[in-house]
Amino acid sequence: MLKMEQRTLEDKILLVITATATLILLPFLISSIISGDKANTIVDGIAVGGFFTVFMGALITSKVTFFNGLFAAIAYINILLGIYIKGAGLIYWLFPIIIASFYLLPTAVANLLNFLLISIAFFLTYEQFDSFTLPRIFSALTVTVIFSLICSIFMKNKNRQLSEKDKTNQLQNNILELIASSSKLSTILSAVAHAVENELPNIMCSILLVDKTGKHLVLGAAPNLPDYYKEAIEGLVISQGHSSSGTAAYTKKRLIIDDVTTHPYWAYYQELIKKVKLVACWSEPIVDNQGNLLGVLSIYHRKLLPSKATNFKLIEQFVNLVRIALEQEETAQIIWQQANYDSLTNLPNRYLLHEQLASAIANAQREKKQVTIAMLDLDKFKYVNDSLGHDAGDTVLIECSKRIQGCIRKNDIAARLGGDEFIIVLVGTERREDIEKIGLKLSNELAKPYFIQDTNVYCTASIGIALYPNDAQSIDTLIKNADNAMYSAKTQGRNNIHFFIDNL
C-alpha cells in the first residue's frame, strides 16, 4: 500500500471524496435502521457500502481510473434509485454528484452522464414540483454543470502545468546532484542535453564548448545527433555567419533561425540539413559571470516549436546549469593544478610525484623491470639568488625545468621538490650506459649559461641516482638513497653524477 506522499493528486482526491461521502451518509444509514425505514435503509446502505468499498479499493490498489468510474456509477445509480423510491426530496443530492463527477471522470464523459442524470431525475420528479420551483431547480443544476465544467478545465490545466513544472524541477535537481557529486563533465552535459530533449518535443540538443584557443567549438554532448552530424560540427569556427552555433558564440547573443533551409548562415550545411531533416535551430550562448564565452547550447528542430517565452526561459535554466558545471569544472582543475603542480615551473610537485612514482614502481614490479630515480640539485644557486635577486633565481629555475624536460622522454617524469631540487624518474631504462648517457646529457645541458640581466650566469648540477628494485623497495627509501648519492656528487666537486652504493 502506497504512502500518502507517494500518491497522485487524483488518487488523493478520490480517497477524500469517498471518505467524506461515507462519513456524511453513515449517520443517515444509522438513523434509517433505528427508525425502521426499509426504503431509506436500502438507499443509504447501498451508498455507504458502495462508497466505503471504493475507498478501500483505492486505498489498497491505487487503481484510480477504475475506482473513479465505479464511484461515479454507484453515486448516479444510488441517487436515481433514491429519487425513484423516496421522491423529489432527494434531488438536491444531484449538486454534489455533478461537482464530483468532473473531478472523477473525463470531461466529455462527465458532461454526458450529467445530462442523462438531470434528464432522468426530472422525468421522475417533474410532476412533484410546481411551475415556480421546477424551472429554478433545472436552472440551478444547469449552472452547476457549467461552473463545474469551467473549474474542472481550469484545475486540469493547472495540474498539468504543475506536473510539467515538477517534472522540470526533478530533471534540474538530478543535474544539480550530478554537479554536487563532482560527476564527470561529460555525464553532466549529456544529462542536460537529455533533459532539454525530454522537455521540448521533436528536437535534438547539442552542447558545444570553447576550445583552448578560444577560436573553435568542440563537442561537449549531443546524445541523439547522428555521428556524421557530430563530426561536421566538431571544431566549428566561432565567427559571424558561420552556422547558428558559431554566430551565437561570436555575438554572445541568442540566435533564432526558424528556417535553416533558406538562411544564409546555413548555406554550407544544406546537404547535412536534408539528411537530418532539420527545419530550424535555436542557439543560446553559455557565458560566465565575467562575460567570458564558455560554449553554446543549440536546439535543432525537426518540427518548429512556437517561439514562446516559456520555452526560452526553460532553455536559459538549463544553460545556467551548464554554466555552473563548467565553472565548477574549471575551479576543480585550478585546485587540482595548485595542489599537484609547482606554481613556478609547472612541473609536478612532491605529492603528484609520489602518485606517479607509485604507479611506475607498480608497473615495474608487475613487468619485472627497473625504475631509475635521479635527484638533481643546482650548484651555487644560492649565489645567484643572493647576488642577482630572487627574480633572477626564478628565471634560472624556470629555464632549468625546460632544459630537464628537453633531455628526457615523454613517458619519463620530471618534478620539482622545492628550492633548487629536482627529481627525474626514468621509466624502462635498464642499461647503466643509457642511464649514464641521460645523466651526462642533463649535466651538459644544465651547465650551459643562463642569460639574465644582460649577463651570462652559470649553474651546474649535482646528480644522484638510485635504482628500483636494487637500491630500495619503497618510494621514501629510494628517494632518500638518490638524495644521498646526490650529496656524494656534491662532495666530489659538484657538476658530477653519482650512483648510490650501500656504504654511502
DAJO-V385346 format. One record per residue. PHI is phi in degrees with one decimal (999 if undefined). PSI is psi in radians with two decimals (* if undefined). OMEGA is omega in degrees with one decimal (999 if undefined). Layout:
phi:PHI psi:PSI omega:OMEGA
phi:PHI psi:PSI omega:OMEGA
This chain:
phi:999 psi:2.28 omega:-177.6
phi:-73.1 psi:2.58 omega:171.9
phi:-75.8 psi:2.78 omega:-175.8
phi:-60.9 psi:-0.66 omega:-178.4
phi:-69.5 psi:-0.28 omega:179.6
phi:-92.3 psi:-0.12 omega:-175.7
phi:-85.9 psi:2.70 omega:176.8
phi:-76.1 psi:2.90 omega:178.6
phi:-62.5 psi:-0.71 omega:179.7
phi:-62.6 psi:-0.68 omega:178.4
phi:-62.6 psi:-0.79 omega:-179.2
phi:-65.2 psi:-0.72 omega:179.4
phi:-61.1 psi:-0.79 omega:179.4
phi:-60.5 psi:-0.77 omega:-179.6
phi:-63.4 psi:-0.72 omega:-179.8
phi:-66.5 psi:-0.78 omega:-177.8
phi:-64.1 psi:-0.82 omega:-177.5
phi:-67.5 psi:-0.68 omega:178.3
phi:-65.6 psi:-0.75 omega:-180.0
phi:-64.4 psi:-0.80 omega:-180.0
phi:-61.2 psi:-0.72 omega:179.6
phi:-63.5 psi:-0.79 omega:-178.4
phi:-68.2 psi:-0.61 omega:179.6
phi:-70.1 psi:-0.73 omega:-175.6
phi:-81.5 psi:-0.34 omega:-177.4
phi:-59.5 psi:-0.78 omega:177.4
phi:-60.9 psi:-0.62 omega:177.6
phi:-64.5 psi:-0.70 omega:178.2
phi:-63.1 psi:-0.77 omega:179.6
phi:-62.5 psi:-0.74 omega:179.5
phi:-63.1 psi:-0.70 omega:-179.9
phi:-65.8 psi:-0.69 omega:179.3
phi:-65.2 psi:-0.77 omega:-178.4
phi:-64.9 psi:-0.71 omega:-177.4
phi:-78.8 psi:-0.22 omega:179.2
phi:78.1 psi:0.32 omega:179.0
phi:-81.5 psi:1.77 omega:-175.0
phi:-65.6 psi:-0.70 omega:-178.4
phi:-62.2 psi:-0.84 omega:178.2
phi:-64.3 psi:-0.65 omega:-179.7
phi:-63.0 psi:-0.72 omega:179.4
phi:-64.5 psi:-0.84 omega:-177.7
phi:-63.4 psi:-0.88 omega:-178.3
phi:-67.2 psi:-0.62 omega:179.2
phi:-64.7 psi:-0.75 omega:177.6
phi:-62.0 psi:-0.74 omega:-178.4
phi:-65.0 psi:-0.90 omega:-177.4
phi:-64.2 psi:-0.81 omega:-179.9
phi:-62.9 psi:-0.76 omega:-179.9
phi:-65.7 psi:-0.81 omega:-178.1
phi:-66.4 psi:-0.66 omega:179.3
phi:-68.2 psi:-0.63 omega:176.7
phi:-62.6 psi:-0.76 omega:178.4
phi:-63.6 psi:-0.74 omega:179.7
phi:-59.4 psi:-0.84 omega:-178.5
phi:-67.2 psi:-0.68 omega:178.6
phi:-63.0 psi:-0.78 omega:178.7
phi:-66.3 psi:-0.63 omega:-179.3
phi:-66.9 psi:-0.68 omega:-173.9
phi:-87.4 psi:-0.73 omega:-171.3
phi:-102.8 psi:-0.42 omega:-177.1
phi:60.8 psi:0.48 omega:174.0
phi:-85.4 psi:1.38 omega:-168.3
phi:-63.0 psi:-0.83 omega:-175.5
phi:-60.5 psi:-0.79 omega:-179.6
phi:-62.6 psi:-0.84 omega:-175.9
phi:-75.4 psi:-0.43 omega:170.6
phi:-60.7 psi:-0.84 omega:179.0
phi:-63.3 psi:-0.72 omega:179.9
phi:-64.8 psi:-0.74 omega:178.8
phi:-61.3 psi:-0.81 omega:-179.4
phi:-62.4 psi:-0.74 omega:-179.6
phi:-61.9 psi:-0.78 omega:179.3
phi:-62.0 psi:-0.75 omega:-178.3
phi:-63.9 psi:-0.82 omega:-179.1
phi:-62.2 psi:-0.88 omega:-176.9
phi:-64.7 psi:-0.72 omega:-176.0
phi:-66.8 psi:-0.73 omega:-178.2
phi:-69.1 psi:-0.67 omega:177.7
phi:-67.1 psi:-0.67 omega:176.1
phi:-62.8 psi:-0.76 omega:179.3
phi:-62.9 psi:-0.74 omega:178.8
phi:-64.4 psi:-0.70 omega:179.9
phi:-64.1 psi:-0.68 omega:-176.8
phi:-82.6 psi:-0.81 omega:-170.8
phi:-100.7 psi:-0.29 omega:176.7
phi:99.3 psi:-2.89 omega:-170.8
phi:-67.1 psi:-0.25 omega:-177.7
phi:-62.4 psi:-0.35 omega:-178.9
phi:-97.0 psi:0.07 omega:-174.8
phi:-66.2 psi:-0.39 omega:-179.2
phi:-69.6 psi:-0.27 omega:175.9
phi:-72.0 psi:-0.18 omega:177.3
phi:-65.3 psi:-0.55 omega:-176.1
phi:-60.6 psi:-0.95 omega:179.2
phi:-65.0 psi:-0.54 omega:179.2
phi:-66.8 psi:-0.73 omega:178.3
phi:-61.5 psi:-0.81 omega:-179.2
phi:-61.7 psi:-0.81 omega:-177.6
phi:-65.8 psi:-0.58 omega:-175.1
phi:-61.1 psi:-0.58 omega:-178.6
phi:-72.0 psi:-0.33 omega:176.7
phi:-92.0 psi:-0.36 omega:-175.4
phi:-98.4 psi:-0.49 omega:-172.1
phi:-120.2 psi:2.79 omega:171.3
phi:-57.3 psi:2.57 omega:-171.9
phi:-56.3 psi:-0.81 omega:-178.1
phi:-63.6 psi:-0.73 omega:179.5
phi:-65.1 psi:-0.75 omega:179.1
phi:-61.8 psi:-0.73 omega:178.5
phi:-61.2 psi:-0.81 omega:-178.3
phi:-64.0 psi:-0.83 omega:-178.2
phi:-66.2 psi:-0.62 omega:178.6
phi:-68.5 psi:-0.64 omega:175.4
phi:-61.5 psi:-0.78 omega:178.7
phi:-66.0 psi:-0.70 omega:-179.6
phi:-60.7 psi:-0.86 omega:-178.5
phi:-65.4 psi:-0.72 omega:-178.9
phi:-62.2 psi:-0.84 omega:-178.4
phi:-66.4 psi:-0.72 omega:-180.0
phi:-61.0 psi:-0.73 omega:179.5
phi:-71.9 psi:-0.57 omega:175.8
phi:-62.2 psi:-0.62 omega:-178.2
phi:-79.8 psi:-0.38 omega:-169.5
phi:-124.2 psi:-0.07 omega:-170.1
phi:-60.7 psi:-0.51 omega:179.9
phi:-74.1 psi:-0.25 omega:-177.3
phi:-90.7 psi:-0.10 omega:179.6
phi:-110.1 psi:2.60 omega:175.2
phi:-82.8 psi:3.04 omega:-175.5
phi:-67.3 psi:-0.35 omega:177.8
phi:-80.8 psi:-0.76 omega:-172.5
phi:-78.7 psi:-0.70 omega:-173.3
phi:-56.7 psi:-0.95 omega:-178.6
phi:-64.6 psi:-0.52 omega:-178.8
phi:-72.6 psi:-0.67 omega:175.9
phi:-66.4 psi:-0.76 omega:178.1
phi:-60.3 psi:-0.74 omega:179.2
phi:-64.8 psi:-0.72 omega:-179.4
phi:-63.4 psi:-0.71 omega:178.7
phi:-67.0 psi:-0.67 omega:179.0
phi:-64.6 psi:-0.78 omega:178.0
phi:-62.1 psi:-0.69 omega:178.6
phi:-61.6 psi:-0.74 omega:178.0
phi:-61.5 psi:-0.80 omega:-177.5
phi:-64.8 psi:-0.84 omega:-179.4
phi:-64.4 psi:-0.69 omega:179.1
phi:-65.8 psi:-0.66 omega:177.7
phi:-62.8 psi:-0.81 omega:179.7
phi:-62.4 psi:-0.82 omega:180.0
phi:-63.4 psi:-0.67 omega:-179.7
phi:-64.5 psi:-0.79 omega:179.4
phi:-62.5 psi:-0.74 omega:179.3
phi:-62.3 psi:-0.80 omega:-177.4
phi:-66.8 psi:-0.68 omega:179.2
phi:-66.5 psi:-0.68 omega:175.7
phi:-64.7 psi:-0.73 omega:179.4
phi:-64.8 psi:-0.76 omega:179.0
phi:-63.3 psi:-0.67 omega:178.3
phi:-63.8 psi:-0.75 omega:178.2
phi:-63.6 psi:-0.74 omega:179.0
phi:-65.3 psi:-0.68 omega:178.8
phi:-64.0 psi:-0.75 omega:177.9
phi:-64.5 psi:-0.69 omega:178.6
phi:-65.6 psi:-0.73 omega:177.4
phi:-62.0 psi:-0.71 omega:179.2
phi:-63.3 psi:-0.78 omega:178.1
phi:-62.9 psi:-0.79 omega:179.7
phi:-60.7 psi:-0.67 omega:179.5
phi:-65.7 psi:-0.73 omega:177.7
phi:-62.0 psi:-0.78 omega:-179.2
phi:-67.2 psi:-0.67 omega:177.8
phi:-64.3 psi:-0.67 omega:177.6
phi:-62.3 psi:-0.70 omega:178.9
phi:-67.5 psi:-0.73 omega:178.5
phi:-62.2 psi:-0.63 omega:176.7
phi:-64.5 psi:-0.68 omega:176.6
phi:-63.2 psi:-0.73 omega:179.5
phi:-65.7 psi:-0.79 omega:-177.8
phi:-64.8 psi:-0.53 omega:-179.5
phi:-88.7 psi:0.15 omega:178.7
phi:55.7 psi:0.75 omega:175.1
phi:-66.4 psi:2.88 omega:179.3
phi:-59.5 psi:2.50 omega:-179.3
phi:-59.3 psi:-0.68 omega:179.8
phi:-61.7 psi:-0.65 omega:178.2
phi:-65.8 psi:-0.76 omega:-179.2
phi:-65.1 psi:-0.80 omega:-178.0
phi:-65.3 psi:-0.67 omega:176.8
phi:-64.5 psi:-0.68 omega:178.2
phi:-63.7 psi:-0.70 omega:178.0
phi:-63.9 psi:-0.82 omega:-179.4
phi:-60.6 psi:-0.77 omega:177.7
phi:-61.8 psi:-0.71 omega:-179.0
phi:-64.2 psi:-0.76 omega:178.1
phi:-61.6 psi:-0.79 omega:179.5
phi:-65.1 psi:-0.52 omega:178.4
phi:-73.0 psi:-0.55 omega:-176.3
phi:-84.8 psi:-0.59 omega:-176.9
phi:-113.5 psi:2.19 omega:-175.2
phi:-75.8 psi:2.64 omega:173.2
phi:58.2 psi:0.67 omega:177.9
phi:-131.6 psi:2.83 omega:170.5
phi:-127.1 psi:2.53 omega:-173.7
phi:-119.4 psi:2.46 omega:172.3
phi:-130.1 psi:2.57 omega:174.3
phi:-123.3 psi:2.00 omega:179.2
phi:-106.9 psi:2.45 omega:-177.0
phi:-114.5 psi:2.59 omega:177.5
phi:-70.7 psi:2.34 omega:178.5
phi:-79.6 psi:-3.14 omega:-175.0
phi:-64.6 psi:-0.47 omega:-179.7
phi:-78.3 psi:-0.36 omega:-176.9
phi:77.7 psi:0.16 omega:-175.9
phi:-112.5 psi:-0.20 omega:-176.9
phi:-135.1 psi:2.82 omega:175.3
phi:-111.0 psi:2.33 omega:178.3
phi:-115.7 psi:2.73 omega:-173.9
phi:-71.5 psi:2.19 omega:174.1
phi:-99.3 psi:-0.78 omega:178.1
phi:-164.4 psi:2.46 omega:173.2
phi:-163.5 psi:1.22 omega:-167.9
phi:-60.3 psi:-0.49 omega:-174.6
phi:-116.1 psi:0.12 omega:173.1
phi:-80.4 psi:2.49 omega:178.0
phi:-61.2 psi:2.67 omega:-178.1
phi:-59.3 psi:-0.68 omega:-179.1
phi:-66.4 psi:-0.50 omega:176.9
phi:-74.1 psi:-0.69 omega:177.6
phi:-60.2 psi:-0.73 omega:178.7
phi:-62.6 psi:-0.64 omega:-177.8
phi:-69.0 psi:-0.58 omega:-177.0
phi:-96.5 psi:-0.09 omega:176.3
phi:-67.6 psi:2.23 omega:-179.5
phi:76.3 psi:0.44 omega:-178.5
phi:-59.0 psi:2.36 omega:-178.8
phi:-75.1 psi:2.35 omega:175.4
phi:-85.2 psi:1.81 omega:-179.3
phi:-162.6 psi:2.76 omega:178.1
phi:-65.4 psi:2.23 omega:176.0
phi:86.7 psi:0.01 omega:-178.6
phi:-100.5 psi:1.46 omega:-178.1
phi:64.2 psi:3.03 omega:179.9
phi:-67.4 psi:-0.81 omega:-176.4
phi:-64.6 psi:-0.80 omega:-179.3
phi:-62.4 psi:-0.68 omega:-179.8
phi:-72.5 psi:-0.75 omega:178.3
phi:-61.7 psi:-0.66 omega:177.4
phi:-66.3 psi:-0.70 omega:-177.8
phi:-68.1 psi:-0.78 omega:-176.8
phi:-86.0 psi:-0.31 omega:-174.3
phi:58.6 psi:0.58 omega:179.2
phi:-131.9 psi:2.64 omega:177.9
phi:-61.4 psi:2.44 omega:178.9
phi:-127.7 psi:2.13 omega:179.2
phi:-112.6 psi:2.04 omega:175.5
phi:-120.3 psi:1.92 omega:-175.0
phi:-85.0 psi:-0.18 omega:177.0
phi:-144.9 psi:1.66 omega:-177.3
phi:-76.1 psi:-0.24 omega:-178.0
phi:-73.4 psi:-0.37 omega:-178.4
phi:-118.8 psi:-0.17 omega:-175.0
phi:-76.2 psi:2.38 omega:-176.9
phi:-63.5 psi:-0.47 omega:179.5
phi:-64.5 psi:-0.36 omega:-176.5
phi:-108.4 psi:0.22 omega:-176.6
phi:-59.0 psi:-0.68 omega:-177.0
phi:-70.0 psi:-0.38 omega:-171.9
phi:-108.0 psi:0.34 omega:-174.5
phi:-61.1 psi:-0.72 omega:178.5
phi:-63.1 psi:-0.70 omega:179.4
phi:-65.6 psi:-0.70 omega:179.7
phi:-60.5 psi:-0.79 omega:-179.6
phi:-63.7 psi:-0.66 omega:-178.1
phi:-67.4 psi:-0.69 omega:-178.2
phi:-89.9 psi:-0.25 omega:-179.3
phi:65.2 psi:0.91 omega:178.2
phi:-92.9 psi:2.57 omega:176.9
phi:-119.6 psi:-0.46 omega:-175.9
phi:-152.5 psi:2.87 omega:178.2
phi:-148.9 psi:2.26 omega:172.5
phi:-111.4 psi:2.30 omega:179.8
phi:-126.2 psi:2.27 omega:-179.2
phi:-121.0 psi:2.06 omega:179.3
phi:-68.6 psi:2.59 omega:175.9
phi:-106.2 psi:1.96 omega:-173.2
phi:-124.3 psi:2.39 omega:179.9
phi:-80.5 psi:3.13 omega:-175.9
phi:-66.2 psi:-0.31 omega:178.0
phi:-94.2 psi:0.05 omega:179.1
phi:86.3 psi:0.17 omega:179.5
phi:-84.5 psi:2.39 omega:-179.7
phi:-72.9 psi:2.27 omega:177.5
phi:-107.5 psi:-0.52 omega:-178.2
phi:170.2 psi:-2.87 omega:-179.1
phi:-143.1 psi:2.35 omega:171.7
phi:-103.9 psi:2.10 omega:-178.0
phi:-118.3 psi:2.50 omega:179.7
phi:-120.0 psi:2.12 omega:-177.8
phi:-103.6 psi:2.18 omega:-174.6
phi:-100.9 psi:2.30 omega:167.7
phi:-93.4 psi:-0.35 omega:173.3
phi:-141.9 psi:2.15 omega:-170.5
phi:-64.0 psi:2.26 omega:173.4
phi:-89.2 psi:2.65 omega:175.5
phi:-66.3 psi:2.49 omega:-178.6
phi:-80.3 psi:1.18 omega:-177.6
phi:-88.3 psi:2.62 omega:179.6
phi:-60.7 psi:-0.60 omega:-179.0
phi:-64.6 psi:-0.64 omega:178.7
phi:-65.4 psi:-0.76 omega:-178.8
phi:-71.0 psi:-0.58 omega:176.1
phi:-64.0 psi:-0.71 omega:178.2
phi:-63.1 psi:-0.76 omega:178.9
phi:-62.0 psi:-0.73 omega:179.2
phi:-60.5 psi:-0.66 omega:179.8
phi:-63.9 psi:-0.74 omega:179.6
phi:-72.2 psi:-0.58 omega:175.1
phi:-62.4 psi:-0.70 omega:177.8
phi:-62.9 psi:-0.65 omega:177.2
phi:-65.5 psi:-0.69 omega:177.0
phi:-64.0 psi:-0.74 omega:179.2
phi:-59.7 psi:-0.79 omega:179.1
phi:-60.1 psi:-0.77 omega:-179.1
phi:-63.3 psi:-0.74 omega:-178.7
phi:-68.7 psi:-0.71 omega:179.2
phi:-66.5 psi:-0.67 omega:177.9
phi:-66.2 psi:-0.70 omega:178.4
phi:-61.2 psi:-0.74 omega:179.6
phi:-65.4 psi:-0.75 omega:178.4
phi:-62.2 psi:-0.76 omega:179.6
phi:-62.8 psi:-0.68 omega:178.9
phi:-66.0 psi:-0.69 omega:178.4
phi:-63.9 psi:-0.78 omega:179.7
phi:-62.4 psi:-0.78 omega:-180.0
phi:-64.1 psi:-0.71 omega:178.7
phi:-61.3 psi:-0.81 omega:-179.1
phi:-66.1 psi:-0.57 omega:-178.5
phi:-78.3 psi:-0.41 omega:-171.1
phi:-118.7 psi:-0.17 omega:-177.5
phi:-126.5 psi:2.55 omega:175.9
phi:-69.1 psi:2.23 omega:-173.7
phi:-70.1 psi:-0.41 omega:-177.8
phi:-84.6 psi:-0.85 omega:-172.8
phi:-101.7 psi:-0.20 omega:-176.0
phi:63.9 psi:0.31 omega:172.6
phi:-86.3 psi:2.72 omega:173.9
phi:-55.2 psi:2.50 omega:177.4
phi:-92.8 psi:-2.98 omega:-175.1
phi:-59.2 psi:-0.67 omega:-175.8
phi:-69.1 psi:-0.83 omega:179.0
phi:-68.2 psi:-0.59 omega:177.4
phi:-57.9 psi:-0.81 omega:-179.6
phi:-59.6 psi:-0.72 omega:179.6
phi:-65.3 psi:-0.80 omega:-179.1
phi:-69.4 psi:-0.66 omega:-179.9
phi:-67.6 psi:-0.66 omega:177.7
phi:-62.6 psi:-0.71 omega:178.6
phi:-66.4 psi:-0.73 omega:-179.5
phi:-64.1 psi:-0.72 omega:-180.0
phi:-68.2 psi:-0.67 omega:178.5
phi:-62.8 psi:-0.73 omega:177.7
phi:-65.2 psi:-0.72 omega:179.9
phi:-65.1 psi:-0.66 omega:178.9
phi:-66.0 psi:-0.72 omega:-179.4
phi:-67.9 psi:-0.66 omega:-176.1
phi:-97.0 psi:0.05 omega:-180.0
phi:56.5 psi:0.88 omega:179.2
phi:-120.5 psi:3.13 omega:-174.7
phi:-108.8 psi:2.58 omega:172.3
phi:-123.3 psi:2.33 omega:-177.7
phi:-109.7 psi:2.29 omega:176.9
phi:-111.1 psi:2.19 omega:177.1
phi:-117.4 psi:1.97 omega:175.8
phi:-90.3 psi:2.27 omega:-173.6
phi:-127.8 psi:2.28 omega:178.5
phi:-131.2 psi:2.30 omega:-178.8
phi:-74.6 psi:2.32 omega:177.9
phi:-81.6 psi:2.43 omega:175.5
phi:60.4 psi:0.45 omega:178.4
phi:-68.3 psi:-0.60 omega:179.7
phi:-60.0 psi:-0.63 omega:179.6
phi:-62.6 psi:-0.70 omega:178.5
phi:-63.3 psi:-0.80 omega:179.3
phi:-61.0 psi:-0.80 omega:-175.7
phi:-70.4 psi:-0.65 omega:-174.0
phi:-88.1 psi:-0.64 omega:-174.7
phi:-110.3 psi:-0.17 omega:178.2
phi:100.4 psi:2.88 omega:-175.9
phi:-68.9 psi:-0.51 omega:177.3
phi:-62.4 psi:-0.71 omega:177.4
phi:-65.7 psi:-0.69 omega:177.3
phi:-62.5 psi:-0.73 omega:178.2
phi:-62.6 psi:-0.68 omega:178.5
phi:-61.4 psi:-0.72 omega:178.3
phi:-63.0 psi:-0.77 omega:-178.8
phi:-64.3 psi:-0.72 omega:179.2
phi:-64.4 psi:-0.80 omega:180.0
phi:-66.6 psi:-0.65 omega:178.3
phi:-61.6 psi:-0.77 omega:-179.8
phi:-62.7 psi:-0.66 omega:178.0
phi:-65.6 psi:-0.72 omega:-179.5
phi:-66.8 psi:-0.66 omega:178.5
phi:-62.3 psi:-0.81 omega:-178.9
phi:-63.9 psi:-0.53 omega:178.7
phi:-73.9 psi:-0.28 omega:-177.4
phi:-96.0 psi:-0.21 omega:-175.1
phi:-115.1 psi:2.95 omega:-179.8
phi:-84.5 psi:2.95 omega:-177.5
phi:-65.4 psi:-0.56 omega:-178.6
phi:-85.5 psi:-0.09 omega:173.5
phi:-81.7 psi:2.90 omega:-174.7
phi:-122.6 psi:2.33 omega:172.6
phi:-123.3 psi:2.35 omega:-178.1
phi:-141.3 psi:2.72 omega:174.5
phi:-108.7 psi:2.16 omega:-179.3
phi:-83.7 psi:-0.42 omega:-176.5
phi:139.3 psi:2.69 omega:-178.6
phi:57.8 psi:-2.24 omega:179.2
phi:-108.4 psi:0.44 omega:179.9
phi:-101.9 psi:2.27 omega:177.1
phi:-125.7 psi:2.76 omega:176.3
phi:-134.9 psi:2.43 omega:179.9
phi:-122.6 psi:2.33 omega:177.8
phi:-112.1 psi:2.03 omega:178.4
phi:-97.7 psi:2.02 omega:-175.1
phi:-97.6 psi:2.17 omega:174.9
phi:79.5 psi:0.14 omega:176.8
phi:-88.3 psi:1.90 omega:-169.3
phi:-97.3 psi:-0.75 omega:-171.3
phi:-81.0 psi:2.44 omega:-179.4
phi:-62.0 psi:-0.63 omega:-178.9
phi:-62.6 psi:-0.67 omega:179.5
phi:-67.4 psi:-0.67 omega:178.9
phi:-65.5 psi:-0.76 omega:179.3
phi:-63.3 psi:-0.65 omega:179.9
phi:-63.6 psi:-0.77 omega:178.7
phi:-66.0 psi:-0.74 omega:178.1
phi:-60.0 psi:-0.74 omega:179.1
phi:-65.5 psi:-0.68 omega:177.9
phi:-62.3 psi:-0.77 omega:176.8
phi:-61.1 psi:-0.82 omega:-177.5
phi:-60.6 psi:-0.79 omega:-179.0
phi:-67.1 psi:-0.70 omega:-177.2
phi:-68.2 psi:-0.71 omega:-178.4
phi:-75.7 psi:-0.33 omega:179.4
phi:-79.9 psi:-0.20 omega:178.0
phi:-67.5 psi:2.63 omega:-175.7
phi:-66.6 psi:2.62 omega:173.1
phi:-105.9 psi:2.18 omega:-176.6
phi:-89.4 psi:1.86 omega:-175.3
phi:-133.7 psi:2.31 omega:178.0
phi:51.4 psi:0.83 omega:176.4
phi:63.1 psi:0.44 omega:178.1
phi:-146.2 psi:2.75 omega:177.2
phi:-86.9 psi:2.25 omega:179.1
phi:-117.4 psi:2.39 omega:-176.8
phi:-113.0 psi:2.28 omega:174.8
phi:-139.9 psi:1.87 omega:176.3
phi:-84.0 psi:-3.13 omega:-177.6
phi:-134.9 psi:2.45 omega:170.7
phi:-101.4 psi:2.29 omega:-172.6
phi:-124.2 psi:2.22 omega:175.2
phi:-114.3 psi:2.42 omega:-173.8
phi:-125.0 psi:2.34 omega:173.9
phi:-131.9 psi:2.61 omega:-173.6
phi:-118.0 psi:2.40 omega:169.7
phi:-100.1 psi:2.32 omega:7.0
phi:-98.7 psi:0.04 omega:-172.0
phi:-64.2 psi:-0.72 omega:-173.2
phi:-94.5 psi:-0.39 omega:179.9
phi:-169.3 psi:2.69 omega:179.3
phi:-102.1 psi:-0.48 omega:-177.3
phi:-102.5 psi:2.77 omega:-178.3
phi:-64.0 psi:-0.85 omega:-176.3
phi:-61.0 psi:-0.75 omega:-179.8
phi:-68.0 psi:-0.66 omega:179.2
phi:-62.2 psi:-0.80 omega:178.9
phi:-65.2 psi:-0.70 omega:179.4
phi:-62.1 psi:-0.75 omega:179.7
phi:-67.3 psi:-0.67 omega:176.1
phi:-65.0 psi:-0.65 omega:178.8
phi:-65.6 psi:-0.73 omega:177.1
phi:-62.6 psi:-0.70 omega:178.4
phi:-65.0 psi:-0.64 omega:179.7
phi:-65.9 psi:-0.75 omega:178.6
phi:-67.3 psi:-0.55 omega:174.4
phi:-64.0 psi:-0.67 omega:177.3
phi:-63.7 psi:-0.66 omega:179.2
phi:-65.4 psi:-0.72 omega:-177.6
phi:-68.7 psi:-0.32 omega:179.9
phi:-94.4 psi:0.33 omega:171.8
phi:111.8 psi:0.14 omega:-179.3
phi:62.2 psi:3.08 omega:-178.2
phi:46.7 psi:0.88 omega:-169.6
phi:-142.2 psi:2.79 omega:177.2
phi:-119.8 psi:2.32 omega:-178.5
phi:-138.9 psi:2.31 omega:175.3
phi:-87.2 psi:2.57 omega:178.3
phi:-70.0 psi:2.42 omega:170.7
phi:-132.9 psi:2.71 omega:-170.5
phi:-61.8 psi:-0.49 omega:-175.2
phi:-93.9 psi:0.29 omega:177.9
phi:-62.2 psi:* omega:999
